[in-house]
Amino acid sequence: MAKTDVAQCEEVHEIHRDKVDALHRAMPDDDELYDLAELFKVFGDSTRIRILFALFAADTCVCDLAETLNMTQSAVSHQLKILKQAKLVSFRKEGKSAIYFLADDHVRTIIDMGREHIEE
């Protein structure tokens, strides 16, 4: 909406029913909006972003992630639990070790798009 349209709308207080109806039809339901907001909250922590970047490079166990990121294994495990709950990472067992990896290519795409946005 152009600046003049906004000014006119504010002066007249006229509801444009066709636009409002179109906006209602385009709006996802509340559950989907909530889930999307929860997903983006997970990306709001720089430690979790650092873990994701490490996993971009290689599938990795907790001890190697902790060493790489200069964190305790407990702190890394806590963040990995959050990332797993958000379905951003997964793991496989190799002997007694759990090897973590990105759940799918969407994770890399989301991060790449975020980086592109902040670099504009």
N, C-alpha and C positions, 0 to 999 in steps of 0.2 A: 504494500500500500504506500503510495507516495505521501510526502509530508503534507501536501495540501489536502489529500483524502483524509488523513488522520485529523487534521484541524477541522475539516468540515464535519466529520463524524462526531468529534468532541463537541462542536457547537450545536449540532442538530440533535444529538442523542438518538439517532435513528438506527435501529437494528436492521441489518441486511440479512434477512431470513435465509436467502439462498446461500449466502456465504457461511452462515452459522450452521445450516444443515449439512453443507459439504464438509465443514470442519468436523462435525460430529461423526459423519460417516467415515472420515479418514482416520479418526482417533482410535488407536488400539484399545482393547478393554483394560480395565484397571489392573488385573492380574499380570498381563503382559508388560504394562508400564512399570509395575512394581519389580518384576523379575529383571527387566532391563536396567532399572536404577540400581538394583542390588549387584548386577554384573559390573556396572561401571564403578561402584564403590570399591570393588576388589582391585581395580586399576588405580585407585587413589592412594596407594601406599608404595613409596619408592623402593622399599625392600622387596616387595613382591615383584615389582618391575625388574629389579636387578636379578632376581631368581629366574624370571622368564627369559631375560637376555642370556643368562648363563645356559639355560636349556635350549636356546636357539642354536648355540654352538655345539652342544653335545648332550646326549642322555647321560645323566650324572647321579651318583649316590649322594645321600645327605652329607656324609663326611667330606666329600670333595667340594660340594656346594659351600659348606661351612668354611672350609679353608680358603676357597676362592673369594668369598664375600667377607672374610674376616668376621665371622659370626659364630656363635655357639651352635652346636648341632640341635639343641633344644629349640633355639630361636628359629632356625631354618625349618625344622619339622613343624613348628606351629604355623609358619607362613605357608608351607606346602599343604597342610591340612585345609587351610582356607582356599588355596588354589584348586585343590582336588574337589572341594565342595562346590566350587563354581564351575567345575568341569573344564578347567583350563589346563590342568596337568593330569597325568595318569602315571602309573608305575607298573613295573614288572619285577618279579622276584628272580634274582640270580644268586643261588645258594642262600646265604643268610642276609644278603643285601637287597635293598629295594632300589631299583634304578628308575629315576624319574625322567619324564619326557613330556613334551607338549602334547596335549590331547588331540589337537588337529591343527590344520593350517589356518583356521580362523584366528587363532591367537596371534600368530605372526602378522596377519593382515590388519587386525585391530591396532597392534602396536605400530606397524608401519604407517597406517593412516594417521594415527595420533602424532607421530614424529613429523610427518609431512605437514600436518596442520600447524604445529608450533613453529615450523621452519619457514612458513609463509611470511 
